[in-house]
Amino acid sequence: MMKKNVFLLIVTLLLTGCGDTDNKQNKSFAMSSLSSSTITAVIDSLTVKAPAADIELLKRGVNHCATFWTPTDGTDDEFTAFCMANFAATPEAKAQLFAKLQTNLEILYGNYNKINVDLKVPLHVTGSELTDIDMRFGALDPFAHFFDDMFASKIAFVTLLNFPFYTLEEKNTLGNSWTRAEWAYARLGDLYTARIPAHVSQALAQVSSEADNYISAYNIIMGNLRSEADEQLFADNMALISHWGLRDELKSNYSQGVKGHEKQRIIYEVIKHIVLQDIPQQVINDTTCLWKPISNKIYHGTEEIAAVPEPDTRYKMLYNIYRATIDVDAYSPIYSTYLQRAFDQQMEVSAEDIVKMFTDFITSGQVKQVAQLIETRLGRPLEPFDIWYDGFKSRSTLNEDDLSQLTRRRYPTVAGYEASLPSQLMQLGFSRQKAAEICAKVKVDPSRGAGHAWGALMKSDKARLRTRVAANGMDYKGYNIATHEFGHNVEQTISLNDVDNYVMNGVPSTAFTEALAFVFQKRDLSLLGYNAVSDEAVALQALDIFWGCYEIMGVALVDIRTWQWLYEHPNATVSELKATIIKNATDIWNIYYAPIFGEDNSPVLGIYSHMIDIPLYLPNYPYGHIVEFQLEQQIAGKNLGDEILRIYPVGRLTPNLWMQHAVGSDVSVTPLLNATQQAIDQFNSKH
Ligand SMILES: [Zn+2]
């Protein structure tokens, strides 16, 4: 589970913020109502008034401020008066303004976040009975009017005028030599990049929610599937969601011999029908029809009936998101496309860099070698669905029941688990004092769900670790997840409390907090007193992560290519979009996967549900593993506590600059590829 990150929060706010009420007629971004002569005159006057100011920064600030200024904010004369009165003319005045802005941002974010956490307690924490009124309070969003308020009060304009925005490229190049204060000023400049009217953000939220509902309610009734020999292979009441449920069932059949292989082939046929949209409408969420996916025939009892393909609903969902996104673009002068928002803004890596990194990875020499290893283990040639090969999971020699017995004894209650946290940190190399300091900022609650970590957004508040502890104590699964969440809490606490400026708090993106959570989770057995994991387990894990990245990077490339195409074809129809996704999926397959799997034209890379309901989110998953392996390589043989305390207080630099600080190089796939090669060599020498 990921943390509540200020950065992502800001992005969410952009999408949910209520804006001005006048309906913008002009769709291309033309929010500014000011004449260019007014803007030039303001720049000239300010240059005279503030001779010490950096002229380039001054121009940039006035222009940014002007970009967002609408008639409701004032006339040209009022704009001029505003800039003259609010420009911080000296470095001292600017520093003072910055300090006040960031103090008040911490008050707003910190308390809004605390309200959010507190109102959702009945939803997230066990105890009282969950009622309708809890759901209503839980659905309130304290941040909903933040941007509206900031623009209406002109605090946004003061910020835009004095702390201008820098592009990702500028941050990565200029940022190398910036002082910490300059970095903090630049982060403040990231705050106001769009001014989206309420009806536009609501329209996007609406279609996103429809896509989410479509995906969450798309089940295949597996008991109704038949082989061509009319055999039922799956249990009667097994309903699997596309695509995760289908994929996980496919994975679980690797240990089921010939029968398992037959089931996998049927699931693969189902997946192809979903992507190609020739799946009969009658077999989605329907318990009455029997379906032979290989011949794509459907039956009532023994009688064949006419199959009516699902209309292009799957692609209509994505199309609707695209249309609503284009409307958001019109109010986003700084990141004016969804690609820019997903990459430059959210991940802070350009789409070009991601494509290059992923392409390097999936064309690496390790792919062929791992594929050979899998063929040897399977005893058959690979088939396209083996992109989900699941046989690298290490089977621990430790018995899970024994482990649960131990964890139940050690952690009989939530309070007992919370009390153990400082000594866990000391085992990982933190000093007694630092361990106590961090754990004083982490509160453990009994979770309704599997658990999560929710960070604080002000130093006076605590991070929450939600975990499950049954009446007879915490079982091993719960302990394993809690160790992951604790890793998040440690990152959240250090990167809030130990970072110099509040606006620098956090990590570059979710990948960087997930990386630390995985570092903790991997050490759960050693925290229980077991010896370090075996070399074989380490090798298996590297192979498992490598193969998972190989799969999802291909899907991410399809996702990216599709959005690039959409922006090149703004008038595309749903059926053109469908044809393009299928073409992109098969093109990517034919270039990078077909040579490994020996079958051309598989559309399987088009199945991922997030491509439909949360487009362009997928690259975050493999990126997280890339970061994780760079961190692991850095901390090998060192004191983990010392390294965490050296690395994480740097706060939210860009990913590349953060990684240069952490390990001395840019974000790179090399450590993961090296770990994979080492694992391959280890297996080849043994077997
Ligand atoms: Zn996590």
Residues whose N, C-alpha, C, O or C-beta is under 5 A from the ligand:
A	BS01	ZN	M1 M2 E514 A517
